[in-house]
Amino acid sequence: MRGRLLAMVAAVGLLATACGNPLEGGAEGGPSGEIIIGASDVGESLLLAQIYAGALRNAGAENVTVRPPVGGREVVVKALEDRSLSLVPEYSGNLLQYFDENSQATTPEEVHAELRQKLPEQFEVLEAAPAENSDEMVVRKELADQGIRTVSDLAPRCGELVFGGPGQWADRWQAKIKELYGCEFKEIRTTDTGGPVTVEALRSDEVQVADLFSTSSTIRSNGFVTLEDDKDMFPAQNIVPFVAKGTLSEREVRALNAVSAALTTEKLTDLNVEFTEQKRNPLDIAEDFLAENGLA
């Protein structure tokens, strides 16, 4: 099995044209019933794609390919539509915003239910994992120790503080955080999207509040403190398989739902630590996760 898995990770490039023969259970995939899983060039996406691939193989699927990187969400949606991809790991809140930018859903249950309603008929989402990779407001321990544990606690101090995050943060969240929390930062500074520039700016006190992601290994390794979003400004971002309808058999759907049921935010964070800090091969990480959770 190991040799077969290693052969899969080398597939990077143009997506295969989907035309395919039926799979067991009446599902259709790519060429000759192939199940093609897309992944971005972000480590977490690749890890999830390899976990999905392993679970599908363990469920009896014989022709599963992971194809990183696949591009932005617009590219992914078109690839699922023309079936050059069968499925991708996605984030429920962002996917809902793509199909309905006016959605006000915030909780995991609301987001998942509304997402299923808003998806065009050629797509489907399977069961969402408890694991979330959502935007989080993060501070250093010194500030948190001053009694700041929630965004509501932070709000009276916002005028003293510099915020760091991605370039689109102000357009998307500046008005919302003012409306919900009455928070207006002294300055909003563009750093990067949850990456090393943001981490270093927070660590060096260049910014005092930063936008990072809930499964980022850097929060734990730097001793940063995540503030509770106590008024639900950020929508839920649960991990969910986003599928071209009809490409999976019932048994394969059950296998992916079992993966989702086992995947918590803590476990996903640990997987990211293994990949980004311990530099483990994503195939080994995926195999171990499936074995440890009874999915091998």
Secondary structure, 3 states (H helix, E strand, C coil): CHHHHHHHHCCCCCCCCCCCCECHHHCECCHHHCEEEECCCCHHHHHHHHHHHHHHHHCCCCCEEEECCCCCHHHHHHHHHCCCCCEEEEEHHHHHHHHCCCCCCCCHHHHHHHHHHHCCCCEEECCCCCCECCEEEEECHHHHCCCCCEHHHHHHHHHHCEEEECCCHHHHHHHHHHHHHCCCCCEEEECCCCCHHHHHHHHCCCCCEEEEECCCHHHHHCCCEECECCCCCCCCCEEEEEEECCCCCHHHHHHHHHHHHHCCHHHHHHHHHHHHCCCCCHHHHHHHHHHHCCCC
